[in-house]
Amino acid sequence: MNDAINNKVYIETYGCQMNLNDSEIVSSILAKNGFLIIDNPKEAGVILLNTCSVRENAEKRIHERLNHLKSFKKSNKNLVVGILGCMAERLRTKLIEEEKIVDLVVGPDEYRKVPILIENAYSGEKGIAVKLSKFETYDDIAPLRTEGISAWVSIMRGCDKFCSFCVVPFTRGRERSRPLESIVKELIDLSKQNFFEVTLLGQNVNSYLDEESGSDFSELLIACSRAVPEMRIRYSTSHPFDMSDKLIRTMAEHDNICKHVHLPVQSGSGNVLLAMNRKYTVEHYLDRINKIKELMPECTISTDIIAGFPGETDEDHQLTLDLMKTVNFDGSYMYKYSPRENTKAWDMADSIPEKVKISRLNDIIELQHVISKEINANLIDKTLQVLVEGPSKKSEDDWVGRTDSNKLVIFPKNQLNGFGVGTKINVKIKRSTSATLFGDII
């Protein structure tokens, strides 16, 4: 490494869990090349923003952050600023041309080039690396994880579904899966490092396929469950089209596969689902929900919902609210529609007025709040097993943990009696909100 380079790197991550895992991969690549990952941007010689392009608001946050970083650049003219991830892939040269402080732009499949691009930037050369790959999975790189009891493990990259509103196939490329053996090995290594929970990640995990062995996602889950029987195993995100009976049975049959499914529905209207190119009907979605509840009655279900998709009528909106009441989602990620360039929906007229989008989104948020509050209230006086995560951020007197079904539980610190981080304890629930359970250790 050039001696003139300040080797301290600060990485700021925006967006989904996949981006968090990508930041760990970039950190690992940089550490192996002599860079030091730090948590204070004021001390850094390099600031990297790992970005998301799924919604317009996510990109606005990056532009605002870049404006803020101009003061850093003024006080340190040698500072290198880079954009990583989906926004880099989508906007490419625009970022360097329009955002004068940006020195390098690197897409999700080109992270191996980050060290050399940083060195080039110190020599005054701006760099762009955004080529998508049919093969890159980073399966040979152990992500650099610094703390916590839970780890993210990417099992595949890209997506082949081409939903009409989604930029992922254009920013992360087509689907390709890591070999099953490399994933199982990573979980075994994590278990040895005292991680107690792992989340398997992909844009659509249940279309996972190991080309060498022919193993599908259900078979990967079984292999992981057997390899690390003491670890909790979660996964995200699923597509309803690929949520098979085999996968649901696999979850039901293995105790350490967590009983929580995130199954994005996006809309309760068949017409809107067709326009979204979601490849399933409302009836199919409800059939999958019924199968999950039949085989795993205690399983919690969360979802994604988009309000105000082009052409959505008041009747379509009501059908979404009706579906929410039918399924009783434990939680939802709820958004108003945001047009994205290059998607099929970009060519559709964004016909829903902003005021109507916001009104419909508020309807969805309010209904979900009521449903979540009612579901959690029904857990009062029940005893749940909780994996201890550590101190609560809101109170020095409390600690926090999470149930197998992904419920957040707060309990008094003075009741721990020697139980530490990573311990499984039983907590009797005393009160609840729509988002959190509170109880006493028994």
Secondary structure as GFF3:
##gff-version 3
##sequence-region A 1 442
A	DSSP	beta_strand	8	13	.	.	.	ID=ss1
A	DSSP	alpha_helix	17	32	.	.	.	ID=ss2
A	DSSP	beta_strand	36	38	.	.	.	ID=ss3
A	DSSP	three_ten_helix	41	43	.	.	.	ID=ss4
A	DSSP	beta_strand	46	51	.	.	.	ID=ss5
A	DSSP	alpha_helix	56	75	.	.	.	ID=ss6
A	DSSP	beta_strand	80	85	.	.	.	ID=ss7
A	DSSP	alpha_helix	86	91	.	.	.	ID=ss8
A	DSSP	alpha_helix	93	98	.	.	.	ID=ss9
A	DSSP	beta_strand	104	106	.	.	.	ID=ss10
A	DSSP	three_ten_helix	111	113	.	.	.	ID=ss11
A	DSSP	alpha_helix	114	122	.	.	.	ID=ss12
A	DSSP	beta_strand	127	129	.	.	.	ID=ss13
A	DSSP	beta_strand	150	154	.	.	.	ID=ss14
A	DSSP	beta_strand	156	157	.	.	.	ID=ss15
A	DSSP	alpha_helix	168	171	.	.	.	ID=ss16
A	DSSP	beta_strand	176	177	.	.	.	ID=ss17
A	DSSP	alpha_helix	180	192	.	.	.	ID=ss18
A	DSSP	beta_strand	197	201	.	.	.	ID=ss19
A	DSSP	three_ten_helix	205	207	.	.	.	ID=ss20
A	DSSP	alpha_helix	217	227	.	.	.	ID=ss21
A	DSSP	beta_strand	232	236	.	.	.	ID=ss22
A	DSSP	three_ten_helix	240	242	.	.	.	ID=ss23
A	DSSP	alpha_helix	245	253	.	.	.	ID=ss24
A	DSSP	beta_strand	260	262	.	.	.	ID=ss25
A	DSSP	alpha_helix	270	275	.	.	.	ID=ss26
A	DSSP	alpha_helix	282	295	.	.	.	ID=ss27
A	DSSP	beta_strand	300	307	.	.	.	ID=ss28
A	DSSP	alpha_helix	314	327	.	.	.	ID=ss29
A	DSSP	beta_strand	331	336	.	.	.	ID=ss30
A	DSSP	three_ten_helix	344	347	.	.	.	ID=ss31
A	DSSP	alpha_helix	354	377	.	.	.	ID=ss32
A	DSSP	beta_strand	383	391	.	.	.	ID=ss33
A	DSSP	beta_strand	398	403	.	.	.	ID=ss34
A	DSSP	beta_strand	408	412	.	.	.	ID=ss35
A	DSSP	three_ten_helix	413	415	.	.	.	ID=ss36
A	DSSP	beta_strand	424	432	.	.	.	ID=ss37
A	DSSP	beta_strand	436	441	.	.	.	ID=ss38
###
